[in-house]
Amino acid sequence: MKKKRATIKKSRVKNQKPRAKIKDTGADEHKHLLEDMSIIHELNTATARGDNLETILDILANRTKKTFHSYGAAVYLLSPNKRYLTLLLNPGIMKIIRNLRSTFKISIPDTLTIVLHEDSYYRNILDLGKPGIVDDSRSIHRMIQEFNDNPVLNKIIPKIHKFLQISSVMYCPLIVEDEPIGIIDISRKNPFTKNDLVRFEFIAQGVVSILSLRKSQQAYHEGRNLFTEFVDLADQGFVFCDGNLNITNVNDYLLREFNIRKNDILGVNLVDISLGILESGVYDALLKVLETGEPATFDKVPTPPEFGDRTLRVKARRIGDNLILIVDDITDRHQEEIQLRESETVLRSVVEQQTELICRFTHDKILTFVNAAYCEYFGQTKWELIGSSFVDLIDKKDRDFVIAEIDRLDLDHPVGILEERVILPDGSIRWQQWINRAIFDEAGTIVEYQSVGRDITDLKTKKKPKKNTKE
């Protein structure tokens, strides 16, 4: 009996060992999960705190170094053209580079890259898009050779790996929306396990989220800085307002042109700058732009007396919940337009008073302008003639000739003189002489013709005196 009991007791003890082992394995997995989540939490906290990328990478390297008993994780970002990877330098890597420079007296570039050749090992990693472990020395040596095209580094890096006795490398592609953005890898003496790879992939996913956020933040800040620089260098005024039309910012051009200080204008409401915009309805129109999002342009905006006698053109655009005003000082242009209109009025008055027939027409021979003498001659109003073809007024016998002579005008021969017969409303035939001039644009293309004509019927029908035969 005693022997039997002993056997049973021994069997029970034997059966208890696997249970204890399973319990320990579960505890280890739980511990690893908490540790991995702790790494991600620390990285996210540093990101939210606004730490720079170098600090975040240093946290990643130190935590993974401790967790995997390795040399710490390294992150490589893929270039926009997908031709090379750039190693992001954390303080630890930068310290190594400085030591190499001082120890070996060599020139090591600040930017370390991996060129992705067609048969590149790293390119294959990105193309496969899956994490993995490299344990064989040949593959590790191949990865090392691809590290940089710099011949100095190609000699030193293999020695460093040999000195560190690196025999296992674990890597994981960093992928955002099915597109690779880089690679994270880690190395050590002892081989990595499949469990290590699962944990490393989990940490890599956290790194992807952080890099994506940092990339978005960087793009935002770069875009904002670029916009600010553009606004300050622009030859236009920019005024930024909140939803109540209080000024939140203005660019340097506006301050300089109107001789005002930024502190004196920030926070001021637009209506307090110029009561005229309230009376003219511009203020209400700006509020409507904020409400509807529909842009608006104002050709003449009232300005305070201290800004001088100015003519402003203002374009209003809504951006988010704010309003941006693009201000152009068109005072000089406005004065030029006034002078031009006055000159055109005087010139038109002179033309209208001319006894010669004056007209303008297009390449298709359509009249665009006729003076009073032209209208009176042909017995039609200005509105009956403009928009019609002057060819209809020419005798059919001369039409082809007249068209050909006008079409012959060019840059080398812009002016031509011709004589033609025309038909008056009463059916009578009259002779006219025309001086036709082609008008060109800056590119040398004919945009219009101008003609000045006179009646030469008496000259054409006057009988020539007979020669004296006695002489």
Helices and strands as residue ranges (DSSP letters): H 2-49, H 53-68, E 74-78, E 84-87, H 91-104, E 113-115, H 121-128, E 132-134, H 137-145, H 151-164, E 168-176, E 179-188, H 194-233, E 237-241, E 247-250, H 252-258, H 262-265, H 270-273, H 276-279, H 282-292, E 296-298, G 305-307, E 312-319, E 322-329, H 331-352, E 357-361, E 367-370, H 372-378, H 382-385, G 390-393, H 399-407, E 415-423, E 429-440, E 446-455, H 457-461
